[in-house]
Amino acid sequence: MDATGNVSWVITATALVLLMTPGVAFFYGGLVRAKSVISMMMMSFGAIGLIAVLWMLYGYSMSTVSSPEQFAGDPFADFGLAAAAASPDANVALLSVAYGATFAIITVALISGAIADRARFGAWLIFVGVFGTVGYFPVAAWVWGGGWIMHLGTTLFGADSGIAVIDYAGGTAVHINAGAAALALALVLGRRIGFGRELHKPHNVPLTLLGSALLWFGWFGFNAGAEWLSDDMSKVGLIAVNTLGAAAAGILGWVLVERLRAGKPTSVGAVSGLVAGLVAITPACANLAPGWALLLGALAGAACALAVEVKFRLGFDDSLDVVGLHLVGGLLGTVYLGFFATGQGLFTGGDARLLAVQVLAAGGVMVYSFVVAFAIGSAIQRTIGFRVTGEDEIAGVDLAVHGEEGYALAPVGAGPTAAEAR
């Protein structure tokens, strides 16, 4: 593809991935109660605003390191992107900034689903800024920017081994990172009032289905977008078909579990399976044969359907199943590569070395993200307070925090209110 085609594609891919975060807002917004939908969606849009600014100021600089021993890049190396904008290759550099920003945004926005119905918006924004800085920006450097995860294979097995961690689009940096942080925040904020299967049903299922459609649409930019840097774009077809197939198989895996367990497949279950398949294929989209991608999607749909029940058994309130979908799906997709990556997996021509580095990378990010998020969340809760009061939670977070209602409904034929009449 020529340079013009590359530029056009990365702008398109950037727009697609950016659209995924409003997709998250709709997906999450439909799953909460009617009196929390504004709060839920605002947490995603708040993440867009703050993370995009921080990424441009210093996050992009932090996402590249000069040696695997370095924790993160120097945040002041190109503060505000002045050097990147003035460089001879500014076009490519700034496109990379924009594309990378969308990954940072959605990673942090995903976490919000674990604390639905009970979080203060100001406290959430503080968490977003701090976690983005010490949670996402360094991990992006580890995975894609020359850090220890990129060099883990050569560190353990030598430069000639040809072993390297495979994480094409963010199984570790995005989904495991977000899922582990979500678990930490769910523990910090505690359970919602009336926590249980029956008391917190989705208020608007069509809204959730719309969000899932936007996510699936945007995921093609998420997975295939980085191919713009390739000279021959040789894996775009494979990535596209794997992104399609794994998500479709995820739907089937989830609804099969629902049918066997409860007797009825649900629409929310179908789109949850769709997301599970997408999460699992994210790290693996460029390194699996299509048949193995279908199997991964089906396994992810079934495994995540079972995993979301764990919160009821263990008693932690991951409101919208970020842990069950993103942590479990991200772990499954990352480790699955160790068995079935084309030419490298344990059962596809390789040996156990790839499996070893995949497990170490996934485990390292999971532990780091959980500890960092727990520390930040605890500090916020103990100082300014992260959770709304019980009265505000019962009355509705939308009115208490934002002074708005998602649905201004009046009885049919009702006249103007006293305020409107004045």
N, C-alpha and C positions, 0 to 999 in steps of 0.2 A: 504494500500500500504506500502511496506517495505521502509526502509530508502534509499536504493539505488534507488528505483523508484521515491521517493520524490526528491532526488537530481537531477536525470535525468530530471524530469519534470520541476523543477524550472530553470535549465539551458536552457531548450527548451523555456519555457515561457519568460525568460529574452531576449533570442535572438528574439523571436517573437515580443515583445514589442519594442525592439530596432529597428527592421525592420520597424516599423510603422513610425518612423520619416523620413527615406528616402522615405517612402510612401507618407508622407505629402509633401516632396520636389517635388516628381513627380506630385502629385495632384495639388499643387499650381503652379508648373512650367508650366504645360500645360494651365493653366487658364490665365496667364499673356501674355503680348505682347512678340513677338520673341526677341526683344532687351532688355528684362528684365528677361529672364528665368534663366540665370546664377546667377544673383543677388538674385532671389527668392529662388533658391535651396541652395545657399550658406548660406542664413540666417538659414535654418534648420540645415545644417552641422556645422555651427558656434555654434549653440545652443548645438549640441551634444558634441563638443569639450569642450566648457567652462563649461556647467552645469555638465558634468560627472566629471571634475576635481574638481569643487567646492563641489559637493556632497561627493566625497571621502575625501576631506580635512576637511570640517566642516558641510556640509549640512545634512548628515545623523545624526550627533550629534544634530543638531537643530531640527530634525523631531520627537523627543521624549521628553516629559515633565514629570515631577514627580507629578504635580498637575494641575487641570484644570484652576487655576488662572494664571499659568505661560504662558507668551507670546510665548516663544520658548525655545528649549533646549540650553544648553551651547555649543557654537560652538567650544570651546576648551576642551570639556570633553573628546574627543578622536580624537584630530586633526590628520588627516592623517591615522586614523584607526590602529594605532600601538597597542592599547589595544585589539581591536577586533581580530586582526590577531594573538595575543599571547594567547587569552583566550581558555579554554578547548573546548568550543563550537564554535570555529572559523569557522568551515565549514558552519554551519547554519547562523551565524552572517554575514559572508561575502557574502553569497548568498543573504541574505536579502538586503544588501547594493547594490549589483549589480541590483537586481530586482527593488528596489526603485528608483535607478538612472534613469532607463528608463522612469518612470512616470514623474519625474522632467523634463527630457529632452523634452518629447513630449508636456508637458503643455506649456513650454515657446516657443517652436517652432511653436505651433499653432497660437500664437499671430501675427506672422510675416505676415500672410495673410491679415491683415487689413491695412498694410502700403506698399503694393506692388507697384512697379514702381517708388518709390520716396524716399526711405530711404538710408542713408549712412551706410555702413557696420560697420565701426568702432563705430559709435554712437549706432547701433543696439547691438553690443557686450557689450558695456557699460550697456545698458538697460538690456540685458540678465543677466549679472552678478549681478546687483543691484536688479532687480526684483526677480530673483531666490532666492537671499538671504533674502529679506524682504517680498516677495510676495508669493513664493511657499513654501519654507522650513517651515515657521511658520504655514501656513495653513495646510500642511501635518501633522504637530503635532496636530493641533486642531481636525482634522478629524479622524486620525488613530493612533496618538501617545500619547493619554491620555489627550488631550486638552479639551477646553470648549465644543466643538461640540460633542465629544464622551460622555460627561457627562451631556449634556443639558437636557435629559429626567429626570434623577434623580435629577438634580438641580431644575427643575420646579415642578416635580410631586412626588418626593420622591424615595428613594432607592428601595422600594418594588413595584413600579409601573410597572416595566418591560418595560418602554418606553425608547427607545434609537433612536437616529438619524440613519437612514439606508443610507449608501453610500458605497456600496460594492467596487466599483472600480474607483470612482472619479467623480461623477456628480458635486459635489461642488469643490473639491480640484483641479480637472483637467479642466473640461469644463466650469463651471461658472467662475472659476478663470481666465481662458484664455479668455473667451468671454468678460468679463467685462473689462479686461486689454486691449483687442483689441479695444473696443469702446473708451476707454480713449486715446489710441494712434492715432486712426483715427481722433479724435477731435484735438489733439495736432498738428499733421502734416498737417491737412487740406485736401482739395480735390485735386485730380490729375488735371492736365491741360486737359480740354476737358471732364471732368467728365460727364458721362451719359451712358445710356443703350447701345447705338450703337457704341460708340467710343472705347470701351475697351473689345472687344470680345476675347475669348480664341484663342490662336495661334496654339495649338496642342491638340486637343481633345483626341486622343489616349493616349497621355502621361498622361492626367488626369484620364482616365479609368484605366491605369496601376497602377497609384497611389492609386486609390480606391480599386483595387484588393489586393494590398499589405496591405492596411489598414484593410480590412476585414479579411485577412489571419492572420495578427498580433493581431487582436482584440480578438481572442480566448485565446491568452496568457495574454492579458490585463485583460480580465474579469475572466477567469478561473485560472489564474496563482497563485493567492493567496491561492487557495485551497491546495497547497502543505503543508501548515502548519496544515491542518486538519488531524485528526487521521484516519477518515474513508472516506475522499474524497466524502462525500455523496451528495454534490450539484453539482459536476462537470457536470453530465448529464443535469441537469436543466439549468445550466449556458450556456452550449454549445447550447442547443436547443433554448434557449431564444435569444442568440447572433445571431444565424442563422435566427430565425423567425422575430425578430424585424427589422433587417436590410432589409430582403426581403419585409416585409410589408411597410417599409419606402420608398422603390422604388415605390411601387404601389400608396402610398399616394401622393407622389410628382408628378408622371407623370399624375395622375388623375387631380390634380389641374392645371397642365400645359395644359392638354387636354381641360379642361373646360374653362380656361382663354384665351389661345392663339390658341387653335385648333390643336397643334402639341406637342406630347411628345418628349423630347430631351434626348440625351445620357448624357449630362452634368447634366440635371435634374434628371435622373435616379440614377446616382452615388451620386449626392447631397442628394437625398432621402435615399440612402443606408447609407451615413454617418450620416444623421439626426437620423435614426433608431438606429444606433450603439451608438451615443451620448446619446440618451434618455434611452437606456437599460443599460448603464454603471452602474449607481447607483443601478439599480433595478434587475439586472440579476439573483440574488440568492433568490429573495423574491417575485417573481410573478409567478403565474400559467401560462403555455404557452399561453393560450387563452388571458389572460390579456396582456402578452408581445406582442402578435400580434397586439392587439388594440393599445397599446402604440406606436409601430413602425409606424402604419398607421397614427395615430394622429400626430406623430412627423414629418413624411414626409410632410403631408399636412400643418401643422402649420408653419414649417420652410420655405416651399415654399412661403407661404404668407408673412412671416416675412422678407425675403430678399428684398422685395419691399419697406419696410419702409424707407430704407436709401435714396431712391430717393425722397420720400415725405418730409423727414425731412432734407435732404441736407447734411448728413455726408457720407464720402467716406470710407466705410468698404470694401476695394477693392475686397476681395474674400469671403465675407459673413461669417466671423468668428462669428460675433454677431448673425446673423440670424440662423446659424447652431449650434454653440457651446453654446452660452449663452441661446438662446431660447430652444434648445434641452435639455441642462443640467437642466434648470429650470423646464421644463415639466417633465422630468424623475424623478427628485427629489421630486417634489410636488405630482406627480401621485401616488407615494408610499403611501402617506397619505390617499388615497382613496381605493387602491386596493392591498396593500401588504398582502401577505397570512396570514390570521389569525389576522392581526393587522390594516388593513385599515378601513376607515369609512364604506365602503360597503362590507367588507369581514371579519366581525366578531369583529372588533375593534371599536374605537371611535375617537373623533376629536383630541385626544392628540398627536397621531403620526403625523397627518397633521400639527399641530401647530409647533412641533419641526422641521419638514422638511422645513416649510416655513421660520422659524427663521434662520436655518442653511444656507439655500440658500441665503436669503437676507443679512445675515451678511457677507458671503464670497463675494457676489457681490459688496456690498458697499465698503468693505475694498480693494478689488482688484482694483476697479475703481479709488479710491482715490490715492492709492499707485502708480499705473501705470501713472496716470495723473501727479502726482507730479514729478516722475522720468523723464517722457518724457518731461515735460515742462522745467525742469532744464537742460536737455541735449540740448534741442532746443535753449534755451536762452544763453547757454555758447558756446559749440563747434558747435552747429547746428546739427539737426537730419535729416533734409530734404535736398536732393540735390538741386542744382540750377535749375531754370526753363530750362536753356539751356541744362544741362545734362539730365534732364528728357525727353526733346524732342529728343535729340540725342540718348538716350538709356543708362540706368543705367549700363548695362553690361560693355560697353566700358569705361564709365566714372569712374566707381568704381573699376572694376576688370581687365580692359584691355583685356577682352575676348569677344568672340561672341559665342552664343549657336549654330549657324549654319554658317559654313564657306562655303557659296554657290558661285559658279561661273557659268557663262553661259555655256551651253553644247558646247563642242568643243573649249572652250577658251584656249589659250596658257598660259604659265607661266606669272606671274606678273613680273614687272621690278625688284622687290626685289628678287623674286625667281630666276630670270635669273642671277642675280649677284651672 
